[in-house]
Amino acid sequence: MKCLVLVEQEAGAIKDATLSAITAAAKIGTVHALIAAEGDAAKQAADAAAKIAGVEQVLVAADGAYAHMLAENVAPLIIGLMEGYDAFVAPSTSIGKNIAPRVAAKLDVMQISDIISVEGEKSFTRPIYAGNAIATVESSDAKMVITVRGTAFEKAAAEGGSASVEEVTPAGNPGLSNFVGLEESGGERPELTSAGVIVSGGRALKDAETFDKVITPLADKLGAAIGASRAAVDAGYISNDYQVGQTGKIVAPELYIAVGISGAIQHLAGMKDSKVIVAINKDEDAPIFQVADIGLVADLYDAVPELTEKLG
């Protein structure tokens, strides 16, 4: 089995989600990495990808059409290459989840989404019902299109490989979509999906000002990323870039601190694989305590500032 793995990069640096996807693909068969980017970023990413353990070959398509990884531009490139591959594998990120369905539709195959283990060449497990059940699925298609839940697989080693690099002809821009703009949250805080520590806030924080006043100092002390429940996002406390959950981002940090989050199924689906979960909530019956390793039944307006102060 030959797998073509979509590489996600930023300014030439390979993203962690790609390393997890490579680990998954290596369990299926041989791994070739595809880089679709523009100019210098394509070259830098190719050099980095060639060093990843487990990658046998790196394919590079350098073109301005791939600057923002628009699905309408990248999918034709992948489809043109799939004649030589048995599976297309992408990280289960916003980019991967945008491109993979288009590839699957054009290849006329069923997509296998969000896998958490590889049971065989064509057999996988994936969560269903917000993670409350695990389904084992087996593909009968000639070619497979797979997205990988990054938190379920170890990251492939970024060093140790010596893959060959080959340039491929870009498919060009079909003109179906245009990049208009990007508003980034910015800051020095770690990216939510790769952070080792996350501090998340919920509806109990009342408003955006209170959310910032309570959550941000604790996150700063811990060097943590900031997350939020869907209820907090819907209420306008913080933008949806920070949402953790089934319809937000799936995370599995070493430490997850849930502040004023009740623990709805939607939220638990996005963070229950965290190594250590700490919950702070004044409702002792809150569902979050069922998955928490450490639970503190207390008023968050007293407990969180005190915790922040004691962290020095």
C-alpha positions as CSV (number, residue, x, y, z in Angstrom):
1,M,0.0,0.0,0.0
2,K,1.3,3.5,-0.9
3,C,0.0,6.5,1.0
4,L,0.1,10.1,-0.1
5,V,0.1,12.4,3.0
6,L,-0.9,16.0,2.8
7,V,1.7,18.2,4.5
8,E,0.5,21.2,6.4
9,Q,3.2,23.9,6.9
10,E,3.5,27.5,7.9
11,A,6.4,29.6,6.6
12,G,8.1,26.3,5.7
13,A,7.7,24.8,9.2
14,I,5.9,21.4,9.3
15,K,2.8,21.4,11.6
16,D,2.5,18.8,14.4
17,A,-0.8,17.5,12.9
18,T,1.1,16.4,9.8
19,L,3.6,14.4,11.9
20,S,0.7,12.5,13.5
21,A,-0.8,11.8,10.1
22,I,2.6,10.4,8.9
23,T,2.6,8.0,11.9
24,A,-0.9,6.8,11.0
25,A,0.0,6.4,7.3
26,A,3.1,4.4,8.1
27,K,0.9,1.8,9.8
28,I,-0.9,1.4,6.5
29,G,2.0,1.3,4.1
30,T,4.8,3.3,2.5
31,V,4.6,7.1,3.0
32,H,5.1,9.8,0.4
33,A,4.6,13.4,1.5
34,L,3.0,16.0,-0.6
35,I,3.8,19.7,-0.2
36,A,1.7,22.3,-2.1
37,A,2.9,25.7,-1.3
38,E,4.4,28.8,-2.9
39,G,8.1,29.8,-3.4
40,D,10.5,29.6,-0.5
41,A,7.9,28.1,1.8
42,A,7.7,25.0,-0.5
43,K,11.4,24.6,-0.6
44,Q,11.8,25.0,3.2
45,A,9.0,22.6,3.9
46,A,10.4,20.0,1.4
47,D,13.8,20.1,3.2
48,A,12.1,19.6,6.6
49,A,9.7,16.9,5.3
50,A,12.7,14.9,3.8
51,K,14.1,14.6,7.3
52,I,10.9,13.2,8.9
53,A,11.4,9.5,10.0
54,G,9.2,7.2,7.9
55,V,8.9,9.4,4.8
56,E,10.3,7.7,1.7
57,Q,9.7,10.4,-0.8
58,V,8.6,14.1,-0.8
59,L,6.6,15.5,-3.7
60,V,6.7,19.3,-4.1
61,A,4.3,21.4,-6.1
62,A,5.4,25.1,-5.9
63,D,2.8,27.5,-7.1
64,G,1.2,30.7,-5.9
65,A,-2.2,29.0,-6.2
66,Y,-1.3,26.9,-3.2
67,A,-0.4,29.8,-0.9
68,H,-3.5,29.4,1.3
69,M,-4.3,25.7,0.7
70,L,-7.7,26.4,-0.9
71,A,-9.4,23.1,-1.4
72,E,-10.5,24.1,-4.9
73,N,-6.9,24.5,-5.9
74,V,-5.2,21.7,-4.0
75,A,-7.7,18.9,-4.7
76,P,-7.0,18.7,-8.5
77,L,-3.3,18.3,-7.8
78,I,-4.0,15.4,-5.4
79,I,-6.5,13.7,-7.7
80,G,-3.9,13.9,-10.6
81,L,-1.4,12.1,-8.4
82,M,-3.7,9.4,-6.9
83,E,-3.3,7.1,-9.9
84,G,0.0,6.0,-8.3
85,Y,-1.4,5.7,-4.7
86,D,-3.7,3.5,-2.7
87,A,-4.6,6.0,0.0
88,F,-4.7,9.8,0.5
89,V,-4.1,10.7,4.2
90,A,-4.7,14.2,5.7
91,P,-4.7,15.6,9.2
92,S,-8.1,16.1,10.7
93,T,-7.6,19.9,10.8
94,S,-9.7,22.6,9.2
95,I,-7.4,22.4,6.1
96,G,-7.5,18.6,5.9
97,K,-11.3,18.4,6.5
98,N,-11.8,21.0,3.7
99,I,-9.6,19.2,1.1
100,A,-10.3,15.5,1.8
101,P,-14.1,15.5,1.1
102,R,-13.5,17.1,-2.3
103,V,-10.8,14.5,-3.1
104,A,-13.1,11.7,-2.0
105,A,-16.0,13.0,-4.1
106,K,-13.9,13.4,-7.2
107,L,-12.5,9.9,-6.8
108,D,-16.0,8.6,-6.1
109,V,-15.0,6.9,-2.8
110,M,-16.3,7.0,0.8
111,Q,-14.2,9.1,3.1
112,I,-13.0,7.5,6.3
113,S,-12.9,10.4,8.8
114,D,-11.1,11.1,12.0
115,I,-9.4,7.7,12.5
116,I,-7.9,7.0,15.9
117,S,-6.2,3.6,15.1
118,V,-5.1,1.5,12.2
119,E,-6.3,-2.1,12.5
120,G,-5.2,-3.3,9.1
121,E,-4.4,-2.0,5.6
122,K,-8.1,-1.1,5.1
123,S,-9.4,-1.4,8.6
124,F,-9.6,1.5,11.1
125,T,-11.4,2.7,14.2
126,R,-13.1,6.1,14.6
127,P,-15.2,7.7,17.3
128,I,-19.0,8.1,16.8
129,Y,-21.8,9.6,18.9
130,A,-19.4,12.4,20.2
131,G,-16.9,9.8,21.2
132,N,-19.2,7.7,23.3
133,A,-18.7,4.7,20.9
134,I,-15.9,3.5,18.8
135,A,-16.7,2.1,15.3
136,T,-14.4,-0.3,13.4
137,V,-14.7,0.4,9.7
138,E,-13.3,-1.4,6.7
139,S,-13.0,0.1,3.3
140,S,-14.0,-1.8,0.1
141,D,-12.9,1.0,-2.2
142,A,-10.0,0.7,-4.5
143,K,-8.6,3.9,-3.2
144,M,-9.0,5.4,0.3
145,V,-9.3,9.0,1.5
146,I,-8.6,9.2,5.2
147,T,-8.4,12.0,7.8
148,V,-6.4,11.4,11.0
149,R,-7.2,12.6,14.5
150,G,-3.8,14.0,15.5
151,T,-4.2,13.5,19.3
152,A,-4.6,9.7,18.8
153,F,-1.2,9.1,17.2
154,E,2.3,9.9,18.3
155,K,4.1,12.5,16.3
156,A,6.7,11.1,13.8
157,A,10.3,12.1,14.6
158,A,11.1,15.3,12.8
159,E,14.7,14.1,12.3
160,G,16.2,10.9,11.2
161,G,14.8,10.5,7.7
162,S,16.5,10.9,4.3
163,A,13.7,11.0,1.8
164,S,14.2,11.9,-1.9
165,V,12.6,15.1,-3.1
166,E,10.8,15.3,-6.4
167,E,9.1,18.3,-8.1
168,V,5.7,17.7,-9.6
169,T,3.8,19.8,-12.0
170,P,1.2,22.1,-10.3
171,A,-2.4,21.7,-11.4
172,G,-2.8,25.5,-11.5
173,N,-5.7,27.6,-10.4
174,P,-9.1,26.6,-11.7
175,G,-10.6,29.9,-10.6
176,L,-13.3,28.5,-8.4
177,S,-12.4,30.4,-5.3
178,N,-10.3,33.4,-4.2
179,F,-8.5,34.1,-0.9
180,V,-9.9,37.3,0.5
181,G,-8.2,37.8,3.9
182,L,-7.2,36.3,7.2
183,E,-7.7,37.7,10.7
184,E,-5.3,35.9,13.1
185,S,-5.6,36.0,16.8
186,G,-1.8,36.4,17.0
187,G,0.1,36.6,20.3
188,E,2.8,34.5,21.8
189,R,0.5,31.9,23.2
190,P,0.9,28.3,22.0
191,E,-1.4,26.9,19.3
192,L,-4.4,25.3,20.9
193,T,-4.1,21.9,19.1
194,S,-0.5,21.4,20.0
195,A,-0.3,23.1,23.5
196,G,1.0,21.1,26.5
197,V,-1.2,23.0,28.9
198,I,-4.7,24.5,28.2
199,V,-6.9,26.7,30.4
200,S,-10.5,26.7,29.2
201,G,-13.4,28.8,30.4
202,G,-17.1,28.2,30.2
203,R,-20.5,30.0,30.3
204,A,-20.1,30.7,34.1
205,L,-17.6,33.5,33.3
206,K,-20.5,35.9,32.5
207,D,-19.0,38.0,29.8
208,A,-15.9,38.7,27.6
209,E,-14.3,41.1,30.2
210,T,-14.7,38.6,33.0
211,F,-13.4,35.7,30.9
212,D,-10.2,37.7,30.1
213,K,-9.8,38.9,33.7
214,V,-10.1,35.3,35.2
215,I,-8.6,33.0,32.5
216,T,-5.8,35.0,30.9
217,P,-3.7,35.6,34.1
218,L,-3.8,31.8,34.9
219,A,-2.9,30.9,31.4
220,D,0.0,33.4,31.4
221,K,1.4,31.9,34.6
222,L,1.3,28.4,33.1
223,G,2.5,29.4,29.6
224,A,-0.8,27.8,28.5
225,A,-3.1,28.1,25.5
226,I,-6.6,29.4,26.1
227,G,-9.7,27.4,25.2
228,A,-13.4,27.8,25.6
229,S,-16.6,25.8,25.6
230,R,-19.1,26.3,22.8
231,A,-21.5,28.0,25.3
232,A,-18.8,30.6,26.0
233,V,-18.1,31.1,22.3
234,D,-21.8,31.4,21.4
235,A,-22.2,34.0,24.2
236,G,-19.5,36.1,22.7
237,Y,-16.9,35.8,25.5
238,I,-14.2,34.8,23.0
239,S,-13.9,34.0,19.3
240,N,-14.6,30.5,17.9
241,D,-10.9,30.0,17.1
242,Y,-10.7,29.0,20.8
243,Q,-13.6,26.6,20.9
244,V,-12.8,23.1,22.2
245,G,-15.2,20.3,21.4
246,Q,-16.9,18.2,18.8
247,T,-17.6,21.2,16.6
248,G,-14.4,23.0,17.6
249,K,-10.9,21.7,18.1
250,I,-9.9,18.3,19.4
251,V,-7.1,18.6,22.0
252,A,-5.1,16.2,24.2
253,P,-2.6,18.3,26.3
254,E,-0.7,17.1,29.3
255,L,-2.8,19.3,31.5
256,Y,-6.3,20.6,30.8
257,I,-7.9,23.0,33.3
258,A,-11.7,23.5,32.8
259,V,-13.0,26.6,34.6
260,G,-16.7,27.0,34.9
261,I,-17.4,24.4,32.3
262,S,-20.3,22.0,33.1
263,G,-19.0,19.3,30.7
264,A,-21.6,18.8,28.0
265,I,-21.0,15.8,25.7
266,Q,-20.0,18.2,22.9
267,H,-17.2,19.6,25.0
268,L,-16.0,16.3,26.5
269,A,-15.6,14.9,23.0
270,G,-12.9,17.5,22.3
271,M,-10.8,17.2,25.5
272,K,-11.4,13.9,27.3
273,D,-8.1,12.4,26.0
274,S,-6.1,15.0,27.9
275,K,-3.5,13.4,30.2
276,V,-4.6,15.2,33.4
277,I,-7.9,17.0,33.6
278,V,-8.6,19.6,36.4
279,A,-12.1,20.9,36.8
280,I,-13.2,23.9,38.8
281,N,-17.0,24.3,39.2
282,K,-19.3,25.1,42.1
283,D,-21.8,22.5,40.9
284,E,-20.7,19.2,42.4
285,D,-23.0,17.3,40.1
286,A,-21.5,18.8,36.9
287,P,-20.7,16.1,34.3
288,I,-17.1,17.5,34.0
289,F,-16.2,15.8,37.3
290,Q,-16.9,12.4,35.8
291,V,-13.9,12.7,33.5
292,A,-11.7,15.0,35.8
293,D,-8.6,13.6,37.5
294,I,-8.7,16.4,40.0
295,G,-12.0,18.2,40.8
296,L,-12.4,21.3,42.9
297,V,-16.0,22.2,44.0
298,A,-15.6,25.9,44.6
299,D,-16.6,29.4,43.3
300,L,-14.3,30.0,40.4
301,Y,-14.1,33.7,41.3
302,D,-12.4,32.8,44.5
303,A,-10.5,29.7,43.4
304,V,-8.9,30.8,40.2
305,P,-7.4,34.1,41.4
306,E,-6.1,32.3,44.5
307,L,-4.5,29.6,42.3
308,T,-3.0,32.2,40.0
309,E,-1.5,34.1,43.0
310,K,0.0,30.9,44.5
311,L,1.7,30.0,41.2
312,G,3.9,33.0,41.9
